[in-house]
Amino acid sequence: MSRLLTFFKHVDGWSMYPIVALGMFLAFFAMVTLWALYTRNADMDRYAKLPLDADDQTPTL
């Protein structure tokens, strides 16, 4: 990561916004990935049974 920051510091016209945006994206992606990996199968089965539209008569949880 330090090599990337060094590269961006030496490029003219770049500001910190792209670096911050990349960091926020990577943090969000990592959190969603960890959530998906560590969520129990029973919870995923419950989420799979939720109705997707209002016409469906499946009982909600």
Number of C-alpha atoms within 10 A of each C-alpha: 6 7 8 9 11 10 10 16 13 9 9 7 7 11 11 10 9 11 14 11 11 11 12 12 12 12 12 12 12 12 12 11 11 11 11 11 10 8 10 10 10 9 9 11 10 11 11 10 12 13 14 9 7 7 7 10 8 11 8 9 8
